[in-house]
């Protein structure tokens, strides 16, 4: 009995050639992706800004119970870098490294101060 090649035995070589050939780079059509620059507003108890492994780690504060803490990470030169960081009626911590990181990325930090309590006489 003589061996007769089955169609599937020959197709693997053709598929191998298909995957081995280099692909041409696809060109994007249209305008480049837009940068989204929206302010990042932080509030609540226990918010934090710190640098971890060269990235800015932002923790939003707690405003009600129960609440899941929102954590965001921004990389240097990130497309979605906030236009500014605004802290409204919050408390927590900001490291000096985070201030330096924001300065290097040209992201202003705005902290709204609580009004001084009025004194009645």
C-alpha positions as CSV (number, residue, x, y, z in Angstrom):
1,X,0.0,0.0,0.0
2,X,1.5,3.3,-1.1
3,X,1.2,6.4,1.0
4,X,-1.1,9.1,-0.6
5,X,-0.7,12.6,0.8
6,X,-3.9,14.0,2.2
7,X,-4.9,17.6,1.5
8,X,-4.3,18.6,5.1
9,X,-0.7,17.3,4.9
10,X,0.2,19.9,2.3
11,X,-1.7,22.9,3.7
12,X,0.5,23.2,6.8
13,X,3.4,24.3,4.6
14,X,1.3,27.0,2.9
15,X,0.1,28.3,6.3
16,X,3.6,28.3,7.6
17,X,4.7,30.5,4.6
18,X,1.7,32.8,5.3
19,X,2.7,33.4,8.9
20,X,6.4,33.7,8.1
21,X,6.1,36.5,5.6
22,X,6.6,40.0,7.1
23,X,3.6,42.2,7.4
24,X,3.5,45.7,6.0
25,X,2.9,48.4,8.6
26,X,-0.7,49.6,8.7
27,X,-1.0,53.4,8.4
28,X,-3.6,55.1,10.5
29,X,-6.1,57.1,8.6
30,X,-7.4,60.4,9.8
31,X,-6.2,62.7,12.5
32,X,-4.0,61.5,15.3
33,X,-5.6,60.6,18.6
34,X,-6.6,63.6,20.7
35,X,-5.2,64.2,24.1
36,X,-7.7,64.4,26.8
37,X,-6.7,67.0,29.3
38,X,-9.4,67.3,32.0
39,X,-8.8,68.4,35.6
40,X,-8.5,65.8,38.3
41,X,-10.6,66.8,41.3
42,X,-9.9,65.1,44.7
43,X,-11.9,65.3,47.8
44,X,-12.5,63.4,51.0
45,X,-10.7,62.1,54.1
46,X,-7.4,60.3,53.6
47,X,-6.6,61.3,50.0
48,X,-3.0,60.9,48.9
49,X,-0.5,61.7,46.2
50,X,2.8,59.9,46.0
51,X,5.4,58.7,43.5
52,X,5.8,55.0,43.2
53,X,8.2,53.5,40.7
54,X,8.4,56.7,38.7
55,X,4.6,57.1,38.4
56,X,2.2,59.3,40.2
57,X,-0.1,57.2,42.4
58,X,-3.3,59.1,43.3
59,X,-5.7,57.9,46.0
60,X,-9.1,59.6,46.3
61,X,-10.4,60.2,49.8
62,X,-13.4,58.7,51.5
63,X,-16.6,60.9,51.3
64,X,-19.2,58.4,52.5
65,X,-19.7,54.9,53.9
66,X,-19.4,52.4,52.3
67,X,-17.2,53.5,49.6
68,X,-14.5,51.8,47.4
69,X,-11.3,53.8,47.2
70,X,-10.5,55.1,43.7
71,X,-6.8,54.7,42.8
72,X,-5.3,56.1,39.7
73,X,-1.8,55.9,38.3
74,X,-0.2,58.4,35.8
75,X,2.9,57.8,33.9
76,X,5.3,60.5,32.8
77,X,4.1,62.0,29.5
78,X,0.8,60.1,29.7
79,X,-1.8,61.1,27.1
80,X,-4.5,61.3,29.7
81,X,-2.5,63.4,32.2
82,X,-4.8,65.8,34.0
83,X,-4.6,69.4,33.1
84,X,-4.4,70.2,36.8
85,X,-5.0,68.5,40.2
86,X,-7.6,70.2,42.3
87,X,-8.1,69.3,46.0
88,X,-11.5,70.5,47.4
89,X,-12.2,70.2,51.1
90,X,-10.0,67.2,51.6
91,X,-7.3,66.0,54.0
92,X,-4.6,63.4,53.6
93,X,-1.0,63.5,52.5
94,X,1.1,64.7,49.5
95,X,4.8,63.7,49.4
96,X,7.5,66.1,48.3
97,X,8.3,63.7,45.5
98,X,4.8,64.0,44.2
99,X,5.1,67.8,44.1
100,X,8.4,67.5,42.2
101,X,6.7,65.0,39.8
102,X,3.8,67.3,39.1
103,X,6.2,70.2,38.5
104,X,8.3,68.2,36.0
105,X,5.1,67.2,34.1
106,X,3.8,70.9,34.2
107,X,0.6,69.9,36.1
108,X,-0.5,72.6,38.6
109,X,-1.7,71.6,42.0
110,X,-4.6,73.7,43.4
111,X,-5.7,73.3,47.0
112,X,-8.9,75.1,48.0
113,X,-8.4,76.4,51.5
114,X,-11.2,76.2,54.0
115,X,-12.6,79.6,55.0
116,X,-11.5,80.7,58.4
117,X,-14.3,80.2,61.0
118,X,-16.1,83.5,61.7
119,X,-15.8,84.7,65.3
120,X,-19.0,86.1,66.8
121,X,-18.8,88.5,69.6
